[in-house]
Amino acid sequence: MSSPAADPWELAGRKMSSRLIVGTGGAPSLDVLRRVLHASGTELTTVAMRRVSGAGQGSLIGTIRDAGVAVLPNTAGCHTAAEALLTARLAREALETDLVKLEVVADDITLLPDPVELLDAAQLLVADGFTVLPYTNDDPVLALRLEEAGCAAVMPLGAPIGSGLGIRNPHNISMITERAGVPVILDAGIGTASDAALAMELGCAGVLIASAITRAADPERMATAMALAVAAGRAAYQAGRIPRRWHAVASSPSAEGPMAKSAIGSDPQHSAISRGDTPLPGGNPPGPPGPYPPMSLRDGKSQVSEP
């Protein structure tokens, strides 16, 4: 069995060993960024092309290249498909890459993706020969449409950019990963290491993190924590979690003991659940299950609310 650190994957034709992509936004200095890139073990980092100038020694691009990390240009700050196409073309000319992280936001307050302009931009960029990685809402239908448009991955948000709120809708992220035929990379909203681990447990192929690392009190240490969390979450997803159940199930139960008989009771269905023979109603699909089903307690027994 391979170790969590030896878990290679492929993104847009690029083979990588690290599943953590680091963003450069918010880094207080190039020296801090250099240490973050090293501590994270990342092999790919994003750069907002509309907010950077120059690619020589001592520049942002130069620092990334000196660290041996590939640059992923993004179209941050664009509000229309036309703006995104122009920015991507400038990035391709400057950096000699067809790879682009596509961002088209609706406004500068929420920084949420504009679904109409985003899909239009994705179609335009794919037709122009770009390898497109779109930042999108946590909408399973939109994610599927972007994949059908030819995107090489989909990057749903966990929460608004820079909010640190974590994954607000894990159920939708899980639905996206279950249906996707391309890598799913959780993008935006991560606040701490446990959020990154959850993203991987939900079936994401990778996680992109910027503010949670660069704006942490100790960015270098947080970069290390995020790398460990991503590896741990991936290993947990591959291992497969136990199903959630209504009641406790002893690690070494005695089927005939008085404690077992007392816990089981007389209701056959209740008995099966108590023994651990029956998972939660609705079953347990592959990967982490969604939220708990609604439950109320009446007369000491579990009652499942029917839809």
LINZI-V974294 format. One record per backbone hydrogen bond with DSSP energy under -0.5 kcal/mol. CO is the residue of the C=O (numbers start at 1). NH is the residue of the N-H. Records with the same first field share a line. If there is no record, write none. Layout:
# LINZI-V974294
CO=NH + NH
This chain:
# LINZI-V974294
3=6
5=7
9=16
11=14
13=15
14=11
16=9
19=21 + 207
21=209
22=46
24=27
29=33
30=34
31=35
32=36
33=37
34=38
35=39
36=40
37=41 + 42
43=70
44=22
45=72
46=24
47=49 + 74
48=51
49=52
54=61
56=59 + 62
59=63
60=64
61=65
62=66
63=67
64=69
65=68
70=45
71=73
72=47
73=101
74=49
75=78
78=105
80=84
81=85
82=86
83=87
84=88
85=89
86=90
87=91
88=92
89=93
90=94
91=95
92=96
98=131
100=102 + 133
101=75 + 103
102=135
104=114
107=111
112=106
113=115
114=118
115=119
116=120
117=121
118=122
119=123
120=124
121=125
122=126
123=127
124=128
125=130
126=129
130=132
131=100
132=134 + 152 + 153
133=102
134=136 + 155
136=157
137=139
138=140
139=143
140=144
141=145
142=146
143=147
144=148
145=149
146=151
147=150
152=183
153=134
154=185
155=136
156=187
158=168
160=163
166=168
169=172 + 173
170=174
171=175
172=176
173=177
174=178
175=179
176=180
183=154 + 185
184=186 + 205 + 206
186=208
188=158 + 159
189=166
192=195 + 196
193=197
194=198
195=199
196=200
197=201
198=202
199=204
200=203
201=288
206=186
207=21 + 209
208=188
209=23
210=213 + 214
211=215
213=216
216=219
218=222
219=223
220=224
221=225
222=226
223=227
224=228
225=229
226=230
227=231
228=232
229=233
230=234
231=235
232=236
233=237
234=238
235=239
236=240
244=280
250=253
253=255
254=257
257=261
258=262
259=263
260=264
261=265
266=268
267=271
268=272
269=273
270=274
271=275
272=276 + 277 + 278
273=276
280=283
294=305
296=298 + 303
298=301
301=298
303=296 + 305
